[in-house]
């Protein structure tokens, strides 16, 4: 049932005119009254008709692109690529063509901000929404996202995930473009094992993120697949085999934000816990830079004394010294495809889900352990 302005007024115990004044911002209203009205708007999930919408299901020329951090190249590359398809040039005449206005919504990794931006985009009757990067796996947040995205889709908004898996429930998506984070993590660790590394530390991302879980699962799959060949120094049990192996495996993992400082601090912690590690896998390339700095500050050389590897193949990874072994995700290509899907320029993949391959990039930061 459609929520009306009169419903909001009744909920807030004010007149419809007062609700209109608060939402339009064109007349002074007492702060307490304004807060009551806005709370009623949120409680009822009221959507204000845009100035040009004469039809209830009409959408605007606005497309929202949600990112965790626009300063992070991982998100910046995808958002920029999506915008080339959303807000690209028209017919060259200077007149508005089929392009839309792409708006970047920076959530800062906050689940609450993610939901707030979706509500704001719903009120603006956005034509499409592209959500980038890993998702938060809290059940309450997932349930709230399912409801919110369903309401957007019912209003005609096209919804595309780029770099994140679909929600456990709900079918509101046009498409979900997922990265093979698990497979990439598995291949990266298998590469280190093939070189002879047996004590491998892992600097993981935030534990509640899908990206973190999938990359770490791939890492652990590679350790366990190696079986008896992946024994820690001193002839202990294989990683992941038996209680002691599992405990040792957990001891060699430190979680933190996807940030350089986190990589630095987590690597120092790993080296304190296990001074005999010969390789460190970082959650992403930015974290890997911090890991490299920590290794050097401890007086060790890369890769002679310890190997370091990252993930994503961000532009700076090849310019690191030595160049960073990493897993390449086609961020620009995925972002551009998400933009085309959001604009209806490309048909959705079969079943609405496409898994995008990850490619191992072997460079100078990894080598066989010494001794």
C-alpha positions as CSV (number, residue, x, y, z in Angstrom):
1,X,0.0,0.0,0.0
2,X,1.4,3.4,-1.0
3,X,2.3,5.7,1.9
4,X,0.9,9.2,1.5
5,X,1.9,12.6,2.8
6,X,-1.2,12.5,5.0
7,X,0.0,9.2,6.6
8,X,3.3,10.9,7.5
9,X,1.4,13.9,9.0
10,X,-0.7,11.6,11.1
11,X,2.3,9.6,12.3
12,X,4.2,12.8,13.2
13,X,1.0,14.5,14.7
14,X,1.3,17.6,12.5
15,X,-0.6,18.9,9.5
16,X,0.2,17.8,5.9
17,X,1.3,21.4,5.2
18,X,4.0,21.1,7.9
19,X,5.2,17.8,6.4
20,X,5.5,19.5,3.0
21,X,7.4,22.4,4.5
22,X,9.9,20.1,6.2
23,X,10.5,18.0,3.0
24,X,10.7,21.0,0.7
25,X,12.9,23.0,3.1
26,X,11.2,26.2,2.0
27,X,9.8,27.4,5.3
28,X,11.2,27.6,8.8
29,X,10.0,24.8,11.1
30,X,10.9,24.1,14.7
31,X,13.8,21.7,15.2
32,X,11.8,19.3,17.3
33,X,8.9,19.3,14.8
34,X,11.3,18.7,11.9
35,X,12.9,15.8,13.7
36,X,9.5,14.2,14.4
37,X,8.5,14.6,10.7
38,X,11.7,13.1,9.4
39,X,11.4,10.2,11.9
40,X,7.9,9.5,10.6
41,X,9.2,9.6,7.0
42,X,11.9,7.0,7.9
43,X,9.5,4.8,9.9
44,X,6.9,4.7,7.0
45,X,9.6,4.7,4.3
46,X,7.8,7.5,2.6
47,X,9.0,8.5,-0.9
48,X,8.7,12.1,-1.9
49,X,7.7,12.6,-5.5
50,X,10.4,14.3,-7.5
51,X,9.6,17.7,-9.1
52,X,9.3,16.1,-12.6
53,X,7.5,12.9,-11.7
54,X,3.9,13.0,-12.7
55,X,3.6,9.2,-12.7
56,X,4.0,7.1,-9.6
57,X,6.4,4.7,-11.2
58,X,8.5,7.3,-13.1
59,X,12.2,7.4,-12.5
60,X,14.6,10.3,-12.7
61,X,17.9,10.8,-14.6
62,X,19.9,9.9,-11.5
63,X,22.0,6.9,-11.0
64,X,23.7,6.1,-7.6
65,X,27.0,4.4,-7.3
66,X,27.7,3.2,-3.8
67,X,31.4,2.8,-2.7
68,X,33.1,2.2,0.6
69,X,35.9,4.7,-0.1
70,X,36.3,6.7,-3.3
71,X,39.9,7.4,-2.3
72,X,40.7,3.7,-2.5
73,X,41.6,2.8,-6.1
74,X,39.7,-0.5,-5.9
75,X,36.4,1.5,-5.7
76,X,37.6,4.5,-7.7
77,X,38.4,2.4,-10.7
78,X,35.0,0.6,-10.7
79,X,33.1,3.8,-10.1
80,X,34.9,5.7,-12.8
81,X,34.4,2.9,-15.3
82,X,30.7,2.6,-14.4
83,X,30.3,6.3,-14.9
84,X,31.7,6.1,-18.5
85,X,28.7,4.1,-19.4
86,X,26.1,6.0,-17.3
87,X,27.2,9.6,-17.9
88,X,29.0,9.3,-21.2
89,X,28.7,11.8,-24.0
90,X,25.4,12.1,-25.9
91,X,25.2,12.8,-29.6
92,X,27.9,15.5,-29.4
93,X,25.4,18.4,-29.9
94,X,25.6,19.4,-26.2
95,X,21.9,18.4,-25.7
96,X,21.0,15.8,-23.1
97,X,20.8,12.4,-24.7
98,X,20.3,9.0,-23.1
99,X,23.0,9.5,-20.5
100,X,22.2,9.8,-16.8
101,X,23.7,11.8,-13.9
102,X,25.9,9.5,-11.9
103,X,26.3,10.3,-8.2
104,X,29.0,8.7,-6.1
105,X,27.8,7.8,-2.6
106,X,30.7,7.3,-0.2
107,X,29.6,5.0,2.7
108,X,32.8,4.8,4.6
109,X,32.1,1.1,5.0
110,X,29.2,1.9,7.3
111,X,26.1,-0.4,6.9
112,X,23.9,2.4,8.2
113,X,25.2,4.8,5.6
114,X,24.6,2.3,2.9
115,X,20.9,2.0,3.9
116,X,20.6,5.8,4.2
117,X,21.9,6.4,0.7
118,X,19.6,3.8,-0.7
119,X,16.7,5.5,1.0
120,X,17.8,8.9,-0.4
121,X,18.1,7.4,-3.9
122,X,14.6,5.9,-3.5
123,X,13.2,9.3,-2.6
124,X,14.9,10.7,-5.7
125,X,13.4,7.9,-7.9
126,X,16.9,6.9,-9.1
127,X,16.9,5.1,-12.5
128,X,19.5,2.7,-11.3
129,X,21.8,1.9,-8.4
130,X,25.2,0.2,-8.6
131,X,26.6,-1.2,-5.3
132,X,30.3,-2.0,-5.4
133,X,32.7,-4.1,-3.2
134,X,32.1,-6.7,-0.6
135,X,28.9,-6.8,1.5
136,X,28.5,-6.9,5.2
137,X,27.3,-10.3,6.4
138,X,25.3,-9.3,9.5
139,X,21.9,-11.0,9.2
140,X,20.0,-7.9,10.3
141,X,21.7,-5.7,7.7
142,X,21.1,-8.3,5.0
143,X,17.4,-8.5,5.9
144,X,17.2,-4.6,5.8
145,X,19.0,-4.6,2.4
146,X,16.6,-7.2,1.0
147,X,13.6,-5.1,1.9
148,X,15.1,-1.8,0.7
149,X,16.3,-3.2,-2.6
150,X,12.9,-4.8,-3.2
151,X,11.2,-1.4,-2.7
152,X,13.6,0.3,-5.1
153,X,13.1,-2.4,-7.7
154,X,9.3,-2.2,-7.4
155,X,9.6,1.6,-8.1
156,X,11.4,0.9,-11.4
157,X,15.1,1.2,-10.2
158,X,17.6,-1.1,-11.9
159,X,19.9,-2.6,-9.3
160,X,23.4,-4.0,-10.1
161,X,26.0,-5.5,-7.7
162,X,29.6,-5.1,-8.9
163,X,32.2,-7.1,-6.9
164,X,29.7,-8.5,-4.4
165,X,27.6,-11.7,-4.2
166,X,23.8,-11.6,-4.3
167,X,21.9,-11.5,-1.1
168,X,20.8,-14.8,0.4
169,X,17.2,-13.9,-0.2
170,X,15.5,-11.6,-2.6
171,X,15.4,-11.3,-6.4
172,X,15.4,-7.5,-6.9
173,X,18.7,-7.5,-8.8
174,X,19.2,-7.0,-12.5
175,X,22.6,-8.7,-12.1
176,X,25.4,-9.5,-9.6
177,X,28.9,-9.4,-11.0
178,X,31.0,-11.3,-8.5
179,X,34.8,-11.6,-8.4
180,X,36.4,-15.1,-7.9
181,X,38.0,-14.0,-4.7
182,X,38.0,-17.5,-3.3
183,X,39.7,-18.9,-6.4
184,X,42.2,-16.1,-6.5
185,X,43.2,-16.6,-2.9
186,X,43.6,-20.3,-3.5
187,X,45.9,-19.8,-6.5
188,X,48.0,-17.2,-4.7
189,X,48.7,-19.4,-1.7
190,X,49.3,-22.4,-4.0
191,X,51.9,-20.4,-5.7
192,X,53.7,-19.7,-2.4
193,X,53.5,-23.4,-1.5
194,X,54.9,-24.4,-4.8
195,X,58.0,-22.2,-4.1
196,X,58.5,-24.1,-0.8
197,X,56.9,-21.8,1.7
198,X,55.3,-23.6,4.7
199,X,54.9,-20.9,7.2
200,X,52.6,-18.4,5.6
201,X,51.1,-15.5,7.5
202,X,47.9,-13.9,6.4
203,X,46.8,-10.2,6.9
204,X,43.0,-10.4,6.4
205,X,40.4,-7.7,6.0
206,X,37.4,-7.0,8.3
207,X,35.9,-10.4,9.3
208,X,32.3,-9.3,8.6
209,X,33.0,-8.7,4.9
210,X,32.2,-11.2,2.1
211,X,35.5,-10.3,0.3
212,X,37.5,-11.0,3.4
213,X,35.8,-14.4,4.0
214,X,36.1,-15.6,0.4
215,X,39.8,-14.7,0.0
216,X,40.7,-16.2,3.4
217,X,38.7,-19.4,2.5
218,X,40.7,-19.7,-0.7
219,X,43.9,-19.3,1.2
220,X,42.9,-22.1,3.7
221,X,41.7,-24.3,0.9
222,X,45.2,-24.2,-0.7
223,X,46.9,-25.0,2.6
224,X,44.6,-28.0,3.3
225,X,44.8,-29.2,-0.3
226,X,48.6,-29.4,0.1
227,X,48.0,-31.9,3.0
228,X,51.1,-33.5,4.5
229,X,53.3,-31.4,2.2
230,X,52.3,-28.2,4.0
231,X,54.0,-28.9,7.3
232,X,55.1,-26.0,9.5
233,X,58.7,-25.6,10.4
234,X,59.8,-28.3,13.0
235,X,57.7,-31.1,11.5
236,X,54.4,-30.2,13.1
237,X,51.0,-31.1,11.8
238,X,49.8,-29.9,8.4
239,X,47.9,-26.7,8.4
240,X,44.3,-27.4,9.0
241,X,44.8,-31.1,9.9
242,X,43.8,-31.8,13.5
243,X,43.3,-29.4,16.4
244,X,46.9,-28.2,16.6
245,X,47.0,-27.5,12.9
246,X,43.8,-25.5,13.0
247,X,45.1,-23.5,16.0
248,X,48.3,-22.8,14.3
249,X,46.4,-21.7,11.1
250,X,44.3,-19.3,13.1
251,X,47.4,-17.9,14.9
252,X,48.9,-17.0,11.5
253,X,45.9,-14.8,10.6
254,X,45.4,-11.2,11.8
255,X,42.3,-9.2,10.8
256,X,42.1,-5.4,10.2
257,X,40.8,-2.7,7.9
258,X,41.7,-2.6,4.2
259,X,44.3,0.1,4.9
260,X,48.1,0.5,4.7
261,X,48.4,1.1,8.4
262,X,46.5,-2.0,9.2
263,X,48.9,-4.0,7.0
264,X,51.9,-2.5,8.8
265,X,50.6,-3.2,12.3
266,X,49.2,-6.7,11.5
267,X,52.5,-7.7,10.0
268,X,54.4,-6.7,13.1
269,X,51.9,-8.8,15.1
270,X,52.4,-11.8,12.8
271,X,56.2,-11.5,13.1
272,X,55.9,-11.4,16.9
273,X,53.6,-14.4,16.9
274,X,55.6,-16.5,14.4
275,X,59.1,-15.1,13.8
276,X,59.7,-18.1,11.4
277,X,57.1,-17.1,8.8
278,X,58.7,-17.0,5.3
279,X,55.8,-15.4,3.4
280,X,52.9,-13.0,4.1
281,X,49.7,-12.8,2.1
282,X,47.9,-9.4,2.4
283,X,44.2,-8.9,2.0
284,X,44.8,-6.4,-0.8
285,X,47.6,-4.4,-2.4
286,X,47.2,-1.4,-0.1
287,X,47.5,-3.7,2.9
288,X,50.5,-5.3,1.2
289,X,52.3,-2.0,1.0
290,X,52.0,-1.7,4.8
291,X,53.3,-5.2,5.2
292,X,56.3,-4.4,3.1
293,X,57.1,-1.4,5.2
294,X,56.9,-3.4,8.4
295,X,59.2,-6.1,7.0
296,X,61.8,-3.5,6.0
297,X,61.5,-1.8,9.4
298,X,62.3,-5.1,11.0
299,X,65.6,-5.2,8.9
300,X,64.4,-7.9,6.5
301,X,64.6,-7.9,2.7
302,X,61.9,-8.8,0.2
303,X,61.9,-11.5,-1.1
304,X,65.3,-12.7,0.1
305,X,64.2,-13.0,3.8
306,X,60.4,-13.0,3.4
307,X,58.0,-13.0,0.5
308,X,55.0,-10.6,0.4
309,X,51.9,-10.9,-1.9
310,X,48.8,-8.8,-2.3
311,X,45.4,-8.9,-4.1
312,X,43.6,-6.8,-6.7
313,X,46.5,-5.7,-8.9
314,X,46.0,-2.0,-8.2
315,X,47.9,0.4,-10.5
316,X,50.8,1.0,-8.0
317,X,51.5,-2.7,-7.4
318,X,53.7,-3.0,-10.5
319,X,55.7,0.1,-9.4
320,X,56.4,-1.2,-5.9
321,X,60.0,-2.3,-5.2
322,X,60.2,-5.1,-5.8
323,X,57.0,-5.3,-7.9
324,X,54.2,-7.0,-6.0
325,X,53.0,-10.5,-6.7
326,X,49.2,-10.2,-6.6
327,X,45.9,-11.4,-8.0
328,X,44.5,-9.3,-10.8
329,X,40.8,-8.4,-10.8
330,X,39.5,-6.7,-13.9
331,X,38.1,-3.7,-12.0
332,X,37.6,-1.4,-14.9
333,X,36.0,-4.0,-17.1
334,X,33.7,-5.0,-14.3
335,X,32.7,-1.5,-13.5
336,X,32.0,-0.7,-17.2
337,X,29.9,-3.8,-17.5
338,X,27.9,-2.8,-14.3
339,X,27.3,0.6,-15.9
340,X,25.9,-0.9,-19.1
341,X,23.7,-3.3,-17.1
342,X,22.4,-0.4,-15.0
343,X,21.6,1.5,-18.2
344,X,20.0,-1.4,-19.9
345,X,22.7,-1.4,-22.6
346,X,23.6,-5.0,-22.0
347,X,21.5,-8.1,-21.3
348,X,21.9,-9.6,-17.8
349,X,24.0,-12.8,-17.5
350,X,22.1,-16.2,-17.3
351,X,20.5,-16.4,-13.9
352,X,21.5,-12.9,-13.2
353,X,24.9,-13.8,-11.8
354,X,28.3,-13.7,-13.4
355,X,31.6,-14.8,-11.8
356,X,34.6,-12.8,-13.0
357,X,37.9,-14.7,-13.1
358,X,40.9,-13.6,-11.1
359,X,44.4,-13.9,-12.6
360,X,47.6,-14.6,-10.7
361,X,50.3,-12.0,-11.4
362,X,53.8,-13.3,-10.4
363,X,56.3,-10.6,-9.8
364,X,59.5,-10.0,-7.8
365,X,58.1,-9.8,-4.3
366,X,57.8,-13.6,-4.0
367,X,60.6,-16.2,-4.2
368,X,61.6,-19.5,-2.8
369,X,62.5,-19.3,0.9
370,X,66.2,-19.3,1.8
371,X,67.8,-22.2,3.5
